[in-house]
């Protein structure tokens, strides 16, 4: 796929020069921020210590992909987003066609992957299956082969791009195959060359979709979850592993393992469970008064309201807004969607009041709604939701890795200190 490769190649010299000459050459010892004890003890939250050119999150305007607000990309398809993540440009029709043809040519999943997946215990979690499937293909890594043959450091990014394309091309078949194998839904559904990458994923899941609405939702889901800066658990884990020159099969699998945690990728199913609990309690959609009472009683039990609040955002997540507009268009009468809508009307005000104004972000994030929309179309195997998240986020993992190797980024190795060192240093400072 010469166009994508050449687009990236043409941008590398300027990006390298920016870091070497404009940033390090002039400001290498300039302090850009202070680190507080709270940040050291709080998981490094908020510390500016990593370059990520593919995306950034504005606390009030949300996710931007290469400088473009994600809501403005809601009508693009995932292949266009990957191209944008890698180059800073949305592909024209010819470049998009070439990328889609390249992905199709690489889409055949090795037979041993299916053998591995079928050999796992029947109750294996879908995310475990997904991580194992990616890792089982590591022997096919182009980066690994070329590195062993003495590849130049300047060429690391190209081999990483090749591994990225190999992995991404196979994701729809692998992820959909896991869904059908894990939940005993019948034979695997073959790749359809006439469909785009997201459309294939939707079709291969086997969800009835006579109007094409589910495929549209899948494309939107894959676009909205594609990347989220470099410091979230899954992206950062993938970046750290790849920074050691572990190839992308290792790095992607590692990132997926981070995504599997309940404080990260599992959040959308927790939100859906909360919505369904409300539906069950009130045998439908509660009144505003009943909803307010339910929310307050949840808070008084010391629990959080799933889907509300965010580590970075201080406003309604634009990804929530994009999903909400989809819901209004296609499933406004669905009771789970109506509950989601009513929660949005009630929760922020209750959180502000209950928290005495101390809650930094009482607004909904993307997880507050995404699971409810999947549920509406019949994808009701909750344990699978994180796999869908993973399919999307791999686009970001790969784009970030390509850029890191293109810019010859060093191994990531922050310095850690002990409690005793910290206390001693603070006493001396005082």
C-alpha positions, 0 to 999 in steps of 0.5 A: 500500500504505497500511498499510506506508506509514502504519506507516513514516510514524507512526514517523518523527517519534519517530525524528527526535526521538530523533536530534535531541533525545535524541542530538544535542541532549544528546550531540553532542560526547560521545566514544563510542569511540577510533580506533586506528591499527590500525583506521585502517590496517585498513579501519575495522573495528570503528569505531562510525560509522554508524547502522543501525536495521534490524539488528545483530550481537551477537558471541556471539548473532549477527544480530538483525533489529529486535531479534529473533534471526534464528533466531526468524524462520526460519519467516517469509517474506521479505515479512514480513521486509521489512515488519519491517525497515521498521517494526519489526513483523511484519505481520498477515495483512491487511497481509501480503496487501496487501504481496503484492498490491502486489508482484504489481502491480509485478512486470512486468519492462520488456521492455528489461531482457530485451533487455539481458540477451539482448544480453550475451556468453554467458559474462557472470557472473550477478552482472554480469547482475544489476547491469546489469539493475537499473541498466537500469531506473534511468530508471523511478525514481520518486525521480528523477522526483519529485526533478526536480519539486522534491520536499520533503526530508521526502518523500524516504523515500516516493519511496525506498519506491516505488523499493524496492517496484518493485525488490523486486517484480521481483527474482524474475523478473529473478534467475530469468530470469538463471539460465535465460538464462545457463545456457541452461535454456529459456523464462522461467517466468511469475510465479504470483500464487498464490505468495508472493515466495520461492515464486515465485523458487523456481518461476521457477528451474525446479528440480524440487521435487515436495515443496516442499522447495526452495521452503522452502529458498529462503524460509529463504535469503532470510530469513537473508541479508536484512540484516547491519548497515550496515557490511558491504561491500555494505550500506555501499556501497549506503548511501554511494551513496544518501546522495548522493541517487543513487536506489535503482537506482544504490545497489542496483546498487552494493551488488550490485557490492560483494557480488560480491567473493570476500571477501563474497558469493562465500564460499559457493561457495568453501565448497562447492568445499572440501566437494566437494574433500573428497568427491572426495579420499575418494570419499565422506565421510572418517573423523574422522581423515582429515578432521582430516588434510585440515584440518591439511594445508590449514592447513599450506599457508597456506590458510584453512578456508572458512566458518570465522571471521567479522569480527564473530561469536565463536560459531557463526553462528545462520544456520548453525544454522538451515540445519543444522536444515533439513539434518538434517530434509531431507537428513541422508543426503546426503554433502555434508551429512555432510561439512559436519557432520563439518567442524563436529565437527573444524574448531573444535578444530583451529583452536584447537589450530593457532592456539595459542588466538590465533584469535578465531573458530574457528566456522562462519559461514553460508557454511559450509553454505548452498551445500551445501544448494543443491547438494543440490537441483540448483542446481549453477551455482556462479557463480549463488549470489551472485545468490541472496545479492543477491536477499535482501540487496536487502531490507536495502539498501532498508530501510536507504535508506528509514530513512536518507531518513526520518531525513534522514541526511546524505551519508556522507563520512568524513575520510581522512589520509595516511601522513605526516599519521598519522606526524606526528600520532603523533609529536606525541601521543607 
